[in-house]
Amino acid sequence: MNDQIKPQPGILDIALYEGGKAHVAGVANVVKLSSNENPFGPSDKSKEAFARTVHSLHRYPVTDHADLRAAIAEVHGLDAARIICGAGSDEIITFLCQAYAGPRDEVVFTEHGFLMYRISTMAVGATPVEVQERERTADVDAILAACNRRTKLVFIANPNNPTGTMISAAEIARLAENLPPQALLVLDGAYAEFVEGYDGGAGLVDARDNVVMTRTFSKIYGLGGLRIGWGYGPKHVIDVLNRIRGPFNLSTTQLETAEAAVRDQDYVAKCRSENTRMRSWLANALAEIGVPSDTSMANFILARFASQDEAEACDAFLQKQGLIVRRVAGYKLPHCLRITIGDEASCRQVAHAVAQFKGVR
């Protein structure tokens, strides 16, 4: 080993991100409820668009993503010139940290926030600042108290992952209004589509010059395997991000499949309605057997157990039944399990299995 070849300071301090488990040893047929995927998959129109692209795999994709940006703008009533597309919203988060944070800068996020905020912050040599939440919900006053002249970015997911909790538009606006002048507020809207009538913060982006919104096609659109995301922000921010974005960061297959997906809003509405129905059912069913959860606005619930030991024992029991959920000790919630809302059959399987574990008949 050459001890003269070293990564930048802080890189080796980054804990590896662990995705949701997908397999259980010795169990052939499993129900995966660990990654917040849409149980119904992508729409038929998305699949048709995906299939058509097989004929152009030898061609480079366009570099400006114009058609996808135009479709997003049309559906959401946005300015296409202020949209940037990336390989999942993770890439937009990475761009923001690369462009606006570095050594001696600070990036603020909440204690149960998405793990990529910390990872992307440390990758550019900036200092992560973790703020306590109030009952697993973002606390605007605590976030503002953590900000100072070194703060460059503030990340907040609304709804949040893995808690599912959400704060009001008024609170988000208050946060944006009171940030230090050099700081950008980043609203992570990965789960925005699961909230009826919610714009993910787009209106606040239009009203201010210090707010950026990120979104994804990985959740309600059922395209997690293709890795497509987008961001919306002030022109001065999008111009900066496009200067570090790779020219071919999205393939033709990604672009055309995502365009078909965003134009199929009837399918989105159907998935949102079914998710809302089964989310309420599962939360109530688990609460009745002594496993509470906060009101979730996303496509999962965060089931709370009496202890870490009980949560881990329940997870092991579920795995034996072929049900894979997500342990969230890495999010400082060791006594909880995050359970993706699947179809009706899988939700009923989970409720029945947890009842068996708890000894409830």
KELO-390552 format. One record per residue (C-alpha): residue number from 1; x, y, z; residue in one letter. Coordinates in steps of 0.001 Angstrom, whole numbers, plus 500000, padded with zeros to 6 digits. Layout:
<baba seq="NUM" X="X" Y="Y" Z="Z" type="A"/>
...
end
This chain:
<baba seq="1" X="500000" Y="500000" Z="500000" type="M"/>
<baba seq="2" X="501306" Y="503457" Z="499067" type="N"/>
<baba seq="3" X="500862" Y="505577" Z="502193" type="D"/>
<baba seq="4" X="501617" Y="508724" Z="500193" type="Q"/>
<baba seq="5" X="498368" Y="508442" Z="498224" type="I"/>
<baba seq="6" X="495658" Y="509746" Z="500533" type="K"/>
<baba seq="7" X="492075" Y="510961" Z="500101" type="P"/>
<baba seq="8" X="491043" Y="514428" Z="501175" type="Q"/>
<baba seq="9" X="490671" Y="514920" Z="504950" type="P"/>
<baba seq="10" X="487356" Y="513647" Z="506276" type="G"/>
<baba seq="11" X="486591" Y="511209" Z="503449" type="I"/>
<baba seq="12" X="487528" Y="508139" Z="505474" type="L"/>
<baba seq="13" X="485352" Y="509387" Z="508329" type="D"/>
<baba seq="14" X="482236" Y="508942" Z="506185" type="I"/>
<baba seq="15" X="480190" Y="505937" Z="507205" type="A"/>
<baba seq="16" X="479123" Y="503860" Z="504207" type="L"/>
<baba seq="17" X="475484" Y="504303" Z="503247" type="Y"/>
<baba seq="18" X="473484" Y="501097" Z="503630" type="E"/>
<baba seq="19" X="470416" Y="500705" Z="501454" type="G"/>
<baba seq="20" X="467322" Y="498771" Z="502391" type="G"/>
<baba seq="21" X="467801" Y="495017" Z="502654" type="K"/>
<baba seq="22" X="466409" Y="493033" Z="499721" type="A"/>
<baba seq="23" X="467125" Y="489372" Z="500541" type="H"/>
<baba seq="24" X="466739" Y="486997" Z="503487" type="V"/>
<baba seq="25" X="468926" Y="483912" Z="503644" type="A"/>
<baba seq="26" X="466859" Y="480778" Z="503272" type="G"/>
<baba seq="27" X="463670" Y="482590" Z="502254" type="V"/>
<baba seq="28" X="462814" Y="482361" Z="498558" type="A"/>
<baba seq="29" X="459879" Y="484714" Z="498213" type="N"/>
<baba seq="30" X="460147" Y="487920" Z="500182" type="V"/>
<baba seq="31" X="458065" Y="491077" Z="500382" type="V"/>
<baba seq="32" X="460460" Y="494031" Z="500273" type="K"/>
<baba seq="33" X="459196" Y="496937" Z="502367" type="L"/>
<baba seq="34" X="462563" Y="498459" Z="503196" type="S"/>
<baba seq="35" X="463241" Y="501045" Z="500476" type="S"/>
<baba seq="36" X="460014" Y="503074" Z="500138" type="N"/>
<baba seq="37" X="459406" Y="501810" Z="496617" type="E"/>
<baba seq="38" X="456051" Y="502089" Z="494856" type="N"/>
<baba seq="39" X="454499" Y="498597" Z="495127" type="P"/>
<baba seq="40" X="452692" Y="499129" Z="491818" type="F"/>
<baba seq="41" X="455860" Y="500001" Z="489912" type="G"/>
<baba seq="42" X="455954" Y="502540" Z="487076" type="P"/>
<baba seq="43" X="452978" Y="503434" Z="484916" type="S"/>
<baba seq="44" X="452306" Y="501622" Z="481648" type="D"/>
<baba seq="45" X="453154" Y="504814" Z="479755" type="K"/>
<baba seq="46" X="456545" Y="504918" Z="481468" type="S"/>
<baba seq="47" X="457236" Y="501307" Z="480555" type="K"/>
<baba seq="48" X="456275" Y="501923" Z="476940" type="E"/>
<baba seq="49" X="458637" Y="504902" Z="476738" type="A"/>
<baba seq="50" X="461409" Y="502844" Z="478321" type="F"/>
<baba seq="51" X="460964" Y="500072" Z="475739" type="A"/>
<baba seq="52" X="461135" Y="502486" Z="472797" type="R"/>
<baba seq="53" X="464578" Y="503725" Z="473801" type="T"/>
<baba seq="54" X="466187" Y="500367" Z="473032" type="V"/>
<baba seq="55" X="466499" Y="501524" Z="469420" type="H"/>
<baba seq="56" X="468747" Y="504474" Z="470318" type="S"/>
<baba seq="57" X="471111" Y="502973" Z="472867" type="L"/>
<baba seq="58" X="474076" Y="503672" Z="470573" type="H"/>
<baba seq="59" X="473367" Y="507417" Z="470570" type="R"/>
<baba seq="60" X="474544" Y="509914" Z="473156" type="Y"/>
<baba seq="61" X="471718" Y="511623" Z="475031" type="P"/>
<baba seq="62" X="470972" Y="515330" Z="474782" type="V"/>
<baba seq="63" X="472880" Y="517475" Z="477238" type="T"/>
<baba seq="64" X="470252" Y="520113" Z="478075" type="D"/>
<baba seq="65" X="467399" Y="517786" Z="479157" type="H"/>
<baba seq="66" X="465069" Y="520265" Z="477461" type="A"/>
<baba seq="67" X="462093" Y="517969" Z="476845" type="D"/>
<baba seq="68" X="462053" Y="516577" Z="480385" type="L"/>
<baba seq="69" X="462454" Y="520030" Z="481903" type="R"/>
<baba seq="70" X="459612" Y="521315" Z="479717" type="A"/>
<baba seq="71" X="457352" Y="518452" Z="480809" type="A"/>
<baba seq="72" X="458116" Y="519021" Z="484501" type="I"/>
<baba seq="73" X="457515" Y="522745" Z="484070" type="A"/>
<baba seq="74" X="454209" Y="522185" Z="482294" type="E"/>
<baba seq="75" X="452866" Y="519734" Z="484872" type="V"/>
<baba seq="76" X="453936" Y="521729" Z="487922" type="H"/>
<baba seq="77" X="453561" Y="525266" Z="486575" type="G"/>
<baba seq="78" X="457265" Y="526091" Z="486827" type="L"/>
<baba seq="79" X="459909" Y="527919" Z="484793" type="D"/>
<baba seq="80" X="461755" Y="525287" Z="482739" type="A"/>
<baba seq="81" X="464890" Y="527454" Z="482655" type="A"/>
<baba seq="82" X="465174" Y="527103" Z="486432" type="R"/>
<baba seq="83" X="465000" Y="523284" Z="486486" type="I"/>
<baba seq="84" X="468045" Y="521010" Z="486638" type="I"/>
<baba seq="85" X="467941" Y="517233" Z="486231" type="C"/>
<baba seq="86" X="470202" Y="514694" Z="487876" type="G"/>
<baba seq="87" X="470821" Y="511037" Z="488649" type="A"/>
<baba seq="88" X="468300" Y="510987" Z="491465" type="G"/>
<baba seq="89" X="467820" Y="513931" Z="493791" type="S"/>
<baba seq="90" X="470991" Y="512645" Z="495517" type="D"/>
<baba seq="91" X="473037" Y="514086" Z="492671" type="E"/>
<baba seq="92" X="471395" Y="517503" Z="493044" type="I"/>
<baba seq="93" X="472247" Y="517397" Z="496763" type="I"/>
<baba seq="94" X="475853" Y="516560" Z="495847" type="T"/>
<baba seq="95" X="475981" Y="519441" Z="493349" type="F"/>
<baba seq="96" X="474734" Y="521879" Z="495988" type="L"/>
<baba seq="97" X="477411" Y="520823" Z="498470" type="C"/>
<baba seq="98" X="480132" Y="520927" Z="495820" type="Q"/>
<baba seq="99" X="479084" Y="524388" Z="494688" type="A"/>
<baba seq="100" X="478333" Y="526122" Z="497980" type="Y"/>
<baba seq="101" X="480193" Y="524405" Z="500826" type="A"/>
<baba seq="102" X="483794" Y="523570" Z="501634" type="G"/>
<baba seq="103" X="486371" Y="523626" Z="504409" type="P"/>
<baba seq="104" X="485437" Y="525980" Z="507285" type="R"/>
<baba seq="105" X="481811" Y="526085" Z="506067" type="D"/>
<baba seq="106" X="478896" Y="524475" Z="507893" type="E"/>
<baba seq="107" X="475876" Y="522564" Z="506581" type="V"/>
<baba seq="108" X="472833" Y="522229" Z="508841" type="V"/>
<baba seq="109" X="470299" Y="519394" Z="508919" type="F"/>
<baba seq="110" X="468120" Y="517696" Z="511525" type="T"/>
<baba seq="111" X="469050" Y="514686" Z="513644" type="E"/>
<baba seq="112" X="466779" Y="512261" Z="511810" type="H"/>
<baba seq="113" X="467391" Y="513734" Z="508367" type="G"/>
<baba seq="114" X="468394" Y="511863" Z="505184" type="F"/>
<baba seq="115" X="471879" Y="510360" Z="505595" type="L"/>
<baba seq="116" X="473110" Y="511801" Z="502277" type="M"/>
<baba seq="117" X="473126" Y="515307" Z="503772" type="Y"/>
<baba seq="118" X="475962" Y="514331" Z="506103" type="R"/>
<baba seq="119" X="477783" Y="512257" Z="503485" type="I"/>
<baba seq="120" X="477723" Y="514996" Z="500829" type="S"/>
<baba seq="121" X="478780" Y="517596" Z="503391" type="T"/>
<baba seq="122" X="481785" Y="515612" Z="504578" type="M"/>
<baba seq="123" X="482784" Y="514748" Z="501005" type="A"/>
<baba seq="124" X="483508" Y="518428" Z="500298" type="V"/>
<baba seq="125" X="485305" Y="519012" Z="503585" type="G"/>
<baba seq="126" X="482534" Y="521049" Z="505181" type="A"/>
<baba seq="127" X="481328" Y="520591" Z="508760" type="T"/>
<baba seq="128" X="477983" Y="518824" Z="509334" type="P"/>
<baba seq="129" X="475819" Y="520447" Z="512007" type="V"/>
<baba seq="130" X="473068" Y="518212" Z="513340" type="E"/>
<baba seq="131" X="470071" Y="519860" Z="515021" type="V"/>
<baba seq="132" X="467741" Y="518151" Z="517448" type="Q"/>
<baba seq="133" X="464131" Y="517606" Z="516407" type="E"/>
<baba seq="134" X="461046" Y="517954" Z="518579" type="R"/>
<baba seq="135" X="459109" Y="514682" Z="518808" type="E"/>
<baba seq="136" X="460728" Y="513465" Z="515560" type="R"/>
<baba seq="137" X="459653" Y="516664" Z="513755" type="T"/>
<baba seq="138" X="461867" Y="519476" Z="512472" type="A"/>
<baba seq="139" X="462156" Y="522409" Z="514890" type="D"/>
<baba seq="140" X="462575" Y="525698" Z="513010" type="V"/>
<baba seq="141" X="463749" Y="527607" Z="516078" type="D"/>
<baba seq="142" X="466441" Y="525016" Z="516776" type="A"/>
<baba seq="143" X="467584" Y="525124" Z="513138" type="I"/>
<baba seq="144" X="467846" Y="528915" Z="513189" type="L"/>
<baba seq="145" X="469744" Y="528822" Z="516480" type="A"/>
<baba seq="146" X="472319" Y="526517" Z="514865" type="A"/>
<baba seq="147" X="472957" Y="528900" Z="511967" type="C"/>
<baba seq="148" X="475801" Y="531425" Z="511932" type="N"/>
<baba seq="149" X="478110" Y="533245" Z="509525" type="R"/>
<baba seq="150" X="479683" Y="529915" Z="508504" type="R"/>
<baba seq="151" X="476374" Y="528310" Z="507519" type="T"/>
<baba seq="152" X="476114" Y="527809" Z="503754" type="K"/>
<baba seq="153" X="473341" Y="525234" Z="503348" type="L"/>
<baba seq="154" X="470352" Y="524107" Z="505393" type="V"/>
<baba seq="155" X="468731" Y="520820" Z="504336" type="F"/>
<baba seq="156" X="465227" Y="519892" Z="505386" type="I"/>
<baba seq="157" X="463112" Y="517065" Z="503983" type="A"/>
<baba seq="158" X="459395" Y="517789" Z="504057" type="N"/>
<baba seq="159" X="457909" Y="515186" Z="504531" type="P"/>
<baba seq="160" X="460945" Y="513769" Z="506282" type="N"/>
<baba seq="161" X="462526" Y="510360" Z="505850" type="N"/>
<baba seq="162" X="462494" Y="508182" Z="507977" type="P"/>
<baba seq="163" X="460018" Y="509839" Z="510343" type="T"/>
<baba seq="164" X="457278" Y="510702" Z="507812" type="G"/>
<baba seq="165" X="456569" Y="513930" Z="509705" type="T"/>
<baba seq="166" X="456029" Y="517301" Z="508069" type="M"/>
<baba seq="167" X="456028" Y="520963" Z="509074" type="I"/>
<baba seq="168" X="453736" Y="523657" Z="507689" type="S"/>
<baba seq="169" X="454383" Y="525972" Z="504759" type="A"/>
<baba seq="170" X="454296" Y="528883" Z="507192" type="A"/>
<baba seq="171" X="457114" Y="527356" Z="509245" type="E"/>
<baba seq="172" X="459177" Y="526688" Z="506131" type="I"/>
<baba seq="173" X="458670" Y="530300" Z="505034" type="A"/>
<baba seq="174" X="459714" Y="531536" Z="508486" type="R"/>
<baba seq="175" X="462864" Y="529464" Z="508241" type="L"/>
<baba seq="176" X="463744" Y="530885" Z="504824" type="A"/>
<baba seq="177" X="463046" Y="534440" Z="505970" type="E"/>
<baba seq="178" X="465374" Y="534224" Z="508955" type="N"/>
<baba seq="179" X="468392" Y="532400" Z="507548" type="L"/>
<baba seq="180" X="471751" Y="534173" Z="507415" type="P"/>
<baba seq="181" X="472132" Y="536054" Z="504119" type="P"/>
<baba seq="182" X="474831" Y="533724" Z="502747" type="Q"/>
<baba seq="183" X="472832" Y="530518" Z="503359" type="A"/>
<baba seq="184" X="470646" Y="528505" Z="500988" type="L"/>
<baba seq="185" X="467615" Y="526562" Z="502204" type="L"/>
<baba seq="186" X="467243" Y="523229" Z="500395" type="V"/>
<baba seq="187" X="463783" Y="521655" Z="500540" type="L"/>
<baba seq="188" X="464036" Y="517944" Z="499848" type="D"/>
<baba seq="189" X="460679" Y="516968" Z="498343" type="G"/>
<baba seq="190" X="461329" Y="513293" Z="497620" type="A"/>
<baba seq="191" X="457941" Y="512444" Z="499149" type="Y"/>
<baba seq="192" X="456062" Y="515607" Z="498157" type="A"/>
<baba seq="193" X="453790" Y="513822" Z="495695" type="E"/>
<baba seq="194" X="452262" Y="511761" Z="498483" type="F"/>
<baba seq="195" X="450746" Y="514927" Z="499995" type="V"/>
<baba seq="196" X="447565" Y="516061" Z="498233" type="E"/>
<baba seq="197" X="447842" Y="519649" Z="496991" type="G"/>
<baba seq="198" X="451432" Y="520176" Z="498192" type="Y"/>
<baba seq="199" X="453851" Y="521911" Z="495811" type="D"/>
<baba seq="200" X="456999" Y="520761" Z="497600" type="G"/>
<baba seq="201" X="457979" Y="524354" Z="498261" type="G"/>
<baba seq="202" X="457921" Y="525521" Z="494634" type="A"/>
<baba seq="203" X="455938" Y="528643" Z="495516" type="G"/>
<baba seq="204" X="458553" Y="529640" Z="498088" type="L"/>
<baba seq="205" X="461311" Y="529099" Z="495517" type="V"/>
<baba seq="206" X="459511" Y="531531" Z="493206" type="D"/>
<baba seq="207" X="459069" Y="534067" Z="495993" type="A"/>
<baba seq="208" X="462665" Y="534109" Z="497247" type="R"/>
<baba seq="209" X="466254" Y="533895" Z="496030" type="D"/>
<baba seq="210" X="467600" Y="531673" Z="498821" type="N"/>
<baba seq="211" X="465474" Y="528521" Z="498441" type="V"/>
<baba seq="212" X="466041" Y="525426" Z="496277" type="V"/>
<baba seq="213" X="463696" Y="522452" Z="495939" type="M"/>
<baba seq="214" X="464737" Y="518898" Z="495039" type="T"/>
<baba seq="215" X="462419" Y="516147" Z="493800" type="R"/>
<baba seq="216" X="462716" Y="512557" Z="492578" type="T"/>
<baba seq="217" X="461156" Y="510019" Z="490228" type="F"/>
<baba seq="218" X="462220" Y="507173" Z="492529" type="S"/>
<baba seq="219" X="459212" Y="507149" Z="494839" type="K"/>
<baba seq="220" X="455649" Y="507685" Z="493616" type="I"/>
<baba seq="221" X="456676" Y="507347" Z="489959" type="Y"/>
<baba seq="222" X="458180" Y="503899" Z="490618" type="G"/>
<baba seq="223" X="461469" Y="504596" Z="488803" type="L"/>
<baba seq="224" X="463988" Y="504014" Z="491592" type="G"/>
<baba seq="225" X="465972" Y="501649" Z="489377" type="G"/>
<baba seq="226" X="466598" Y="504370" Z="486795" type="L"/>
<baba seq="227" X="467856" Y="507076" Z="489186" type="R"/>
<baba seq="228" X="466220" Y="510297" Z="487984" type="I"/>
<baba seq="229" X="465763" Y="513461" Z="490004" type="G"/>
<baba seq="230" X="465416" Y="517172" Z="489522" type="W"/>
<baba seq="231" X="465790" Y="520473" Z="491259" type="G"/>
<baba seq="232" X="464146" Y="523893" Z="491004" type="Y"/>
<baba seq="233" X="465751" Y="527077" Z="492175" type="G"/>
<baba seq="234" X="466705" Y="530690" Z="491508" type="P"/>
<baba seq="235" X="468421" Y="531282" Z="488165" type="K"/>
<baba seq="236" X="471706" Y="532173" Z="489836" type="H"/>
<baba seq="237" X="471785" Y="528815" Z="491648" type="V"/>
<baba seq="238" X="470764" Y="526683" Z="488659" type="I"/>
<baba seq="239" X="473403" Y="528407" Z="486531" type="D"/>
<baba seq="240" X="476066" Y="527459" Z="489079" type="V"/>
<baba seq="241" X="474896" Y="523839" Z="489361" type="L"/>
<baba seq="242" X="474854" Y="523378" Z="485582" type="N"/>
<baba seq="243" X="478514" Y="524394" Z="485466" type="R"/>
<baba seq="244" X="479492" Y="521324" Z="487510" type="I"/>
<baba seq="245" X="476880" Y="518922" Z="486138" type="R"/>
<baba seq="246" X="478303" Y="516342" Z="483759" type="G"/>
<baba seq="247" X="477016" Y="516876" Z="480194" type="P"/>
<baba seq="248" X="475656" Y="513324" Z="479886" type="F"/>
<baba seq="249" X="474572" Y="512677" Z="483473" type="N"/>
<baba seq="250" X="471219" Y="511264" Z="482304" type="L"/>
<baba seq="251" X="470708" Y="508734" Z="479517" type="S"/>
<baba seq="252" X="468058" Y="508920" Z="476815" type="T"/>
<baba seq="253" X="466287" Y="506028" Z="478556" type="T"/>
<baba seq="254" X="466141" Y="507976" Z="481816" type="Q"/>
<baba seq="255" X="465003" Y="511184" Z="480148" type="L"/>
<baba seq="256" X="462246" Y="509719" Z="477992" type="E"/>
<baba seq="257" X="460914" Y="507376" Z="480670" type="T"/>
<baba seq="258" X="460747" Y="510220" Z="483192" type="A"/>
<baba seq="259" X="458998" Y="512499" Z="480712" type="E"/>
<baba seq="260" X="456287" Y="509884" Z="480130" type="A"/>
<baba seq="261" X="455994" Y="509376" Z="483883" type="A"/>
<baba seq="262" X="455536" Y="513024" Z="484830" type="V"/>
<baba seq="263" X="452902" Y="513508" Z="482141" type="R"/>
<baba seq="264" X="450859" Y="510600" Z="483516" type="D"/>
<baba seq="265" X="449388" Y="512419" Z="486505" type="Q"/>
<baba seq="266" X="446310" Y="510175" Z="486565" type="D"/>
<baba seq="267" X="448602" Y="507341" Z="487589" type="Y"/>
<baba seq="268" X="450233" Y="509513" Z="490251" type="V"/>
<baba seq="269" X="446823" Y="510377" Z="491699" type="A"/>
<baba seq="270" X="445845" Y="506704" Z="491777" type="K"/>
<baba seq="271" X="449052" Y="505722" Z="493596" type="C"/>
<baba seq="272" X="448689" Y="508604" Z="496061" type="R"/>
<baba seq="273" X="445104" Y="507632" Z="496871" type="S"/>
<baba seq="274" X="445954" Y="503984" Z="497457" type="E"/>
<baba seq="275" X="448989" Y="504905" Z="499549" type="N"/>
<baba seq="276" X="446889" Y="507206" Z="501734" type="T"/>
<baba seq="277" X="444280" Y="504486" Z="502260" type="R"/>
<baba seq="278" X="446710" Y="501736" Z="503205" type="M"/>
<baba seq="279" X="448980" Y="504015" Z="505242" type="R"/>
<baba seq="280" X="446058" Y="504926" Z="507477" type="S"/>
<baba seq="281" X="444944" Y="501310" Z="507720" type="W"/>
<baba seq="282" X="448388" Y="499980" Z="508658" type="L"/>
<baba seq="283" X="449105" Y="502750" Z="511174" type="A"/>
<baba seq="284" X="445787" Y="502091" Z="512902" type="N"/>
<baba seq="285" X="446230" Y="498324" Z="512825" type="A"/>
<baba seq="286" X="449663" Y="498529" Z="514459" type="L"/>
<baba seq="287" X="448534" Y="501125" Z="517011" type="A"/>
<baba seq="288" X="445766" Y="498767" Z="518128" type="E"/>
<baba seq="289" X="448365" Y="496150" Z="519070" type="I"/>
<baba seq="290" X="450611" Y="498590" Z="520914" type="G"/>
<baba seq="291" X="452955" Y="499760" Z="518150" type="V"/>
<baba seq="292" X="452416" Y="503521" Z="517661" type="P"/>
<baba seq="293" X="453697" Y="505800" Z="514912" type="S"/>
<baba seq="294" X="453608" Y="509508" Z="514195" type="D"/>
<baba seq="295" X="451227" Y="510762" Z="511532" type="T"/>
<baba seq="296" X="453090" Y="510048" Z="508307" type="S"/>
<baba seq="297" X="452691" Y="512101" Z="505134" type="M"/>
<baba seq="298" X="454921" Y="509830" Z="503047" type="A"/>
<baba seq="299" X="454729" Y="506254" Z="501759" type="N"/>
<baba seq="300" X="455932" Y="504613" Z="504951" type="F"/>
<baba seq="301" X="455320" Y="504638" Z="508673" type="I"/>
<baba seq="302" X="457885" Y="504695" Z="511456" type="L"/>
<baba seq="303" X="456745" Y="502023" Z="513895" type="A"/>
<baba seq="304" X="457954" Y="502639" Z="517462" type="R"/>
<baba seq="305" X="458725" Y="499790" Z="519870" type="F"/>
<baba seq="306" X="459464" Y="499805" Z="523593" type="A"/>
<baba seq="307" X="463199" Y="499270" Z="523065" type="S"/>
<baba seq="308" X="465913" Y="498550" Z="520538" type="Q"/>
<baba seq="309" X="465869" Y="494891" Z="521567" type="D"/>
<baba seq="310" X="462146" Y="494614" Z="520846" type="E"/>
<baba seq="311" X="462493" Y="496373" Z="517478" type="A"/>
<baba seq="312" X="465332" Y="494081" Z="516418" type="E"/>
<baba seq="313" X="463487" Y="490992" Z="517616" type="A"/>
<baba seq="314" X="460392" Y="492012" Z="515671" type="C"/>
<baba seq="315" X="462493" Y="492634" Z="512574" type="D"/>
<baba seq="316" X="464018" Y="489176" Z="512870" type="A"/>
<baba seq="317" X="460547" Y="487651" Z="513292" type="F"/>
<baba seq="318" X="459259" Y="489500" Z="510211" type="L"/>
<baba seq="319" X="462206" Y="488317" Z="508139" type="Q"/>
<baba seq="320" X="461374" Y="484714" Z="508986" type="K"/>
<baba seq="321" X="457920" Y="485427" Z="507555" type="Q"/>
<baba seq="322" X="459542" Y="486800" Z="504394" type="G"/>
<baba seq="323" X="458794" Y="490436" Z="505269" type="L"/>
<baba seq="324" X="461714" Y="492873" Z="504955" type="I"/>
<baba seq="325" X="461397" Y="496244" Z="506678" type="V"/>
<baba seq="326" X="464095" Y="498799" Z="507552" type="R"/>
<baba seq="327" X="466001" Y="499130" Z="510799" type="R"/>
<baba seq="328" X="466826" Y="502791" Z="511362" type="V"/>
<baba seq="329" X="469436" Y="502780" Z="514128" type="A"/>
<baba seq="330" X="471658" Y="504691" Z="511693" type="G"/>
<baba seq="331" X="469118" Y="507509" Z="511872" type="Y"/>
<baba seq="332" X="469371" Y="507499" Z="515698" type="K"/>
<baba seq="333" X="466062" Y="505663" Z="515983" type="L"/>
<baba seq="334" X="467183" Y="502220" Z="517198" type="P"/>
<baba seq="335" X="463808" Y="501399" Z="518752" type="H"/>
<baba seq="336" X="461961" Y="501930" Z="515463" type="C"/>
<baba seq="337" X="461311" Y="500080" Z="512228" type="L"/>
<baba seq="338" X="460441" Y="501928" Z="509028" type="R"/>
<baba seq="339" X="457787" Y="500066" Z="507055" type="I"/>
<baba seq="340" X="457069" Y="500960" Z="503443" type="T"/>
<baba seq="341" X="453393" Y="501040" Z="502500" type="I"/>
<baba seq="342" X="452951" Y="498174" Z="500079" type="G"/>
<baba seq="343" X="449802" Y="496912" Z="498433" type="D"/>
<baba seq="344" X="446851" Y="495793" Z="500554" type="E"/>
<baba seq="345" X="447992" Y="492186" Z="500768" type="A"/>
<baba seq="346" X="451467" Y="493062" Z="502042" type="S"/>
<baba seq="347" X="450125" Y="495585" Z="504558" type="C"/>
<baba seq="348" X="447809" Y="492939" Z="505963" type="R"/>
<baba seq="349" X="450685" Y="490463" Z="506110" type="Q"/>
<baba seq="350" X="452765" Y="492935" Z="508124" type="V"/>
<baba seq="351" X="449954" Y="493705" Z="510559" type="A"/>
<baba seq="352" X="449245" Y="490009" Z="511083" type="H"/>
<baba seq="353" X="452928" Y="489178" Z="511614" type="A"/>
<baba seq="354" X="453503" Y="492019" Z="514097" type="V"/>
<baba seq="355" X="450374" Y="490907" Z="515982" type="A"/>
<baba seq="356" X="451806" Y="487386" Z="516159" type="Q"/>
<baba seq="357" X="455098" Y="488762" Z="517440" type="F"/>
<baba seq="358" X="453330" Y="490813" Z="520103" type="K"/>
<baba seq="359" X="451264" Y="487812" Z="521129" type="G"/>
<baba seq="360" X="447999" Y="489438" Z="520071" type="V"/>
<baba seq="361" X="445375" Y="487160" Z="518584" type="R"/>
end
